[in-house]
Amino acid sequence: MSPPDAPRIRLVVLFGGQSAEHDISRVTARHVLAALDRTRYDVEPIGITTDGTWLFAEDAALALARGPEALPAALPVEGPTVDPLPTVLPSSPDDRVVVFPLLHGPLGEDGTVQGLLELAGVPYVGCGVLASALAMDKAKAKEVFAANGVPQGRWVTVRECDADDTTPDRLAESLGLPVFVKPANLGSSVGVSKATSPAELASALTLAFSYDEWVVVEEAITGREIECAVLGNEIPRTSLPGEIVPGAEFYDYEDKYVDGSAELLIPAPLDPATTEELRDLAARAYTALRCEGMARVDFFYEADGRGLLVNEVNSIPGFTEISMYPRMWEASGLPYAELVDELVRLAVERHGRRMAKRRTDRPGRPTT
């Protein structure tokens, strides 16, 4: 927790966005705004429309002023248009601005917005440009994990321009059936299908290619689904793990955001040695992708097989009332509001460290 006399921060919360996860972001942002300590933050909600227009979310700001209970279930992306750079830049030397991107999916979670904020020279919550891009691109993340000895299942990456009528049969022969087919650069199980035959695999590829030109096809793993929340910059901290028992055949979009039928077990019922191994692997995966701030690491656990296998890393995990990331930290002794405070603190700390490396008045720097 920050001291009570800490200076106020203008917290610019970005939500909405241009990806297929636009509506999920609106729900996530609602819960973050509801948890913020209004004595510490001057909150500025900025909605981004599906066509990329930035708006001051006037209705959300008015609702928040009336109290968290007045906030709608999903923040509306409505209000007057604003210019992105002036919105995130400090308006005066005393304006302590921190940006909190809550943009799931491409053009928000993939390093693009993070690059804008780097150019603006402002602190922002979460991973930097490289880590965001790697975590978003499941294919490249898997390559990095392989290079760092992080255990994972078998997969094949397919580019749309390289796929033809023989691709489903070749994938089935390589990986066996069933398989899972995913857009490489999307999350929240959007565009994900399970295929049990070459015909279903062809349909799954068509669906996935409608979202991304790169697709990841993964072997179907029969194992428990375990997650671990990670927090920190140079020294990552890991939460108690949580287990997901899907209400559907696999943990899909409906389970995550609509009916909440999945059973969430926190802490996950694992023996102490496996729990310790999982938390260590979560930190290794986080570090391998150069994550900072926060991320959620998802695993499969084959108790009688290969053990723990990293599935993917989410650099902007969900923050809804049923989301695993804040719930795992709650179970680990870090309540929601304090978690948000810590994320802001980490953003400021990292920004100061990185800006110190950019000083131009040090020996060895060229002068004009």
N, C-alpha and C positions, 0 to 999 in steps of 0.2 A: 504493500500500500504506500502511496505517496504521502508525504507529510501534509498536515492540514493547511499549512501556509504556502504550499506549492502554487506557482503562478497558473492562472487559468490557461487552458489550451483550446484553440479553435479546432475542433475535430470535424473535418470534411469527410462525410460518409458517402461513398460512391456505391450506387446500386442500380439494378436493372441490367443494362448492357445489350449487346447485339447478338448474343448467342442463343441457342435453344434453351439455355438455363435461365433466361431472363426472369421468369416468374418465381423460380426458386430463390434467386437473389433478392427479390422484393420481400419474400418471407424472412429470409435470413436477416436482412437489414432491419426489419421490424423488431426482431428480438434483441438485436444489438442496441438499438435506440432505447428500447424499454429498460435495458439493464444499466445504461450509462448513469454515472454519478453527475447530476446536473450542477452540483456545486463546483465541479472541477472542469467541466467542458462546456464550451459554447458550441452547440451542435449545428452543423450546416448540412442538411441532407441534399444530395445532388443525385437526381435520377438521370439515367442515360437511356434514351429510347432505343427501340429495336433498329432504327435507322442511324443511330449514332449521335443524335442531338442531345446536348447536355442541358438540363433544366434544374432550376431551383425548385425543389419539391415543397411547394408552399403549403399544401394541405397537410403533408406529413409534419412540417415544422409547427403548424398551428395545433395539430393534434398533440404533439409532444409537449407543447407549452401547457396544455390542459392536464397533462399527466400521462404516464405510460399506458394506463388502462384505456385511454381515448384513442390509442393507435389502432388502425385497422389491421386485419390479419396479414395483409400484404401491403407494403407502402405503395401508394399510387405514383406513377411516373407522370406527373402533371405539374405545370407551373411555367413561369417565364423562362425563356432561353437565356443561358449564360455562356460565356466564353471559357473553355477549359483552363487555359493557362492563368488568366487573372483570377479565376476561382480558387486555384490551389496555391497561388503565390501569396506570401505575407503582404498585407496591406500597409504595414508600418514596421519599424524596428521592434516594436513591442508585441507584434502579432505572432504568437507562438502557434504555428499551424502544423497539424499532423493529419495526414490523409489515411483513411481506413477504407481500402478497396474491398468491397464485398461483391465482386463481380465474378460469378462462376462461368467457366468455359472460355472459349476463344474471345479475343479482343477485350480481355479483362483479367483473366487468370494466367495468361500465357506469356507474360512479359511485355506486352504492348503498352498497357497503361503504366506498368512499372517503369518502362523506358521514358515515358512522358514525365513521370514524377522525378526521375533521375535528372533529366534535362532541366526541370524546374528547380532542382536543388532543394526539395522539401522532404522531410521525413515521412515515411509511409509504413503502414503495418504490413508484415508478412515478408515473403521471400523476394529476393531481388530478381533482376531480369533473367539471368541465366538459369537459376533454379526454377523460376516460374515456367520458363519455356520448356525445360527438361521434364518437369513434373507433369506438365500438360500433355506433352507428346509421349504417350505410353511406349511407342516403339523405341525412341531414343533413350528413354529412362531405362528400359530393359537392357539396352546395350551397355549403358553405364553400370548397371547392377552387375551384369556379366563380367565386365572388366574389373570390378571391385570384389568379386567373389561373393556377392550377395545371392543366397539361394532363391530360386524362382522356378516356376513351371516352364514347360516347353511352349514356344510360340513361333509364329511366322508373320512377318510384315509383308503386306501386299499393297502396291500402289495401283491406283485405278487404271492408269494407262498401260500397265503391264498385265492386267487381268484379262482372261479370255474364257471361252467355253470350257477349256480343260482345267481351269484353276480349281474349281470345287473338288474334282476327283484327285488332283495332285495334293491338295491340302488334306483331304481325308486320308490319303495313303501316308502322308508324312506324319500327321498328328494323331490319326485315328479318329473315331467318332464316339461320343459327341464332342463338339467344340463350341467355344464362345467366340462370337464375332463382334468387334468393337471399333467404332471410329477412334483413330489414334488420338485425336485432339478434342475430346469432349468428356463430360463427366456425368454424375448423377444417373448413370445407367441409361442415358438417352441414346437411342440407336443401337442398343445391345441386344443380341439375339443368341439363343441356344439352337444349334443345328445338330440333328441326329441322322441326317442323310445328305448325300451330295445335292439333292434338289433343295432341301432346306438351307444348305450352305450357300447355294447360289442366291436364294432370296435374301438371306442374311447379309451377304456381301452387297447386294443392291441397296438394301436399307442403309447399311453403314456408309457406303459410298455417297449416299445422298447428303451426308453430313460432313464428310471429309474425303480427300483424295488418298489419304493413307489410312489403312485399316490393319488392326492387329487381330490375328486369329490365334486363340489359345486353347491348349488341351483342357478338357473338362477335368477338374480336380475334385475328387470326392474327399472333402475334408471340412473341418469346422472353419467358420469365418470369424477371424479375430482382428481387432483393430487396436491401435495404440496412438495416443496423442503425444506430440512432441512440441516442445516450447523452448526457445532460446536462440542465441546468436552463436557465439564461439563455443559455448559449452551447452549442448542440448540437454534438456530435462525430459524425462518420459513419464507418462501417467501410468496408473494401473490399467491393464488391458481390459477391453470389453469384448463380449462375444455376441454375434448376431445370429439368431435362429430365424431364418426367413419365413414369412407367412406364405410366400409364393414358392415356386420351384427354385428360384434364386432371388437374391436381394435386389429387387428391381425398383423402378421409379415409384410405382404405387406404394410399395412397402416403405420407401424412404420418405415420401412427401405427402401422400394422399391419405391412405387408411391407417398407416402406422401399425400394421398387423404383425410386423416382425417383433420377436421377443428379444429384448436387449438385456444381457446379463453383465452387470458391472459390480465387482470385478469378474472377469472371466474365470470360470471354474477350471483352473490349471494348477498343476503342482508347482511349488516354489521354483524348482530348477528351470522348468519350461517358461514360467513367467519372467525369470531373470534373463533367460536366453532371448525371449521375444523382445524385451525392452532394449537389450543390447543391439539386436538386429534392427530395431526401429531407429535407434540413434545412428547406426552405420548407414542405413539407407538414406536417412536425412542428410548426413554429412556427405555421402557420395554424390548427391545431387546439388550440394552446396546450399542447402536450405538454411534460411534464417527466419526468425520471428516465430512462425508456426507451420505445422503440417500434420496431417493424419496419415499414418502408415497402415495399410491394409494387408492382412496375411490370410493364407490358407494354412490349416494345420492338419497334416496327415499323421495322426497319432501312431499308426502301425505301418507307416511308410517312410516318406522322406522328411517327416517332421515339419518344421516351419518353413513356409515359402512366401516370400514377399510378392504381393499382387500388384500394388501400385501405391503412389504417394499423392495425396491431395494437398496442394499448397494453400487453397482457400477452402477449408472444410465447412460444412454446413453449421449454422449456429441457431437452428430452429429449436423449439422446445423438445423435440424428440431426437435431435442430432447427437451423435456419439461424442464429438469432440468436447463440447462443454460439459457433457455429463461425465465423461471419464475424468476430467480435471476436477469436477465437483467431488467425485468419489475419492480423488487423490488429495483433497484438502484445499482446493483452490476454487472458491465460489465464482459464479459467472461474472459478477461485477468486478471482482478482483482480477479475474483472467483478462478482461478487457483493459484494465489499468496496466497490467503487466505487458500486454501486447503493445500498448502505446509507449510504455517506458522502453521496451526493447527497440521500437522504431526510432526513438530519439537517440538512444545509445549508439545504434548502428550508424545512423546518419552522422553523428559527431565523429565517429571513428573513420568513416569513409571520407568525410570532408577534410579531415586532417591529412589524409594521403594526397589530396588534391591541391594543397598549398603551393603557391608559385614562388614563395620567397625563401625557399630552402637552397642550400648549396647544391650545385649540380644541375639545377634547372636553368634552361636557356633564358637569357634576358634579351629584351629588344632595345 
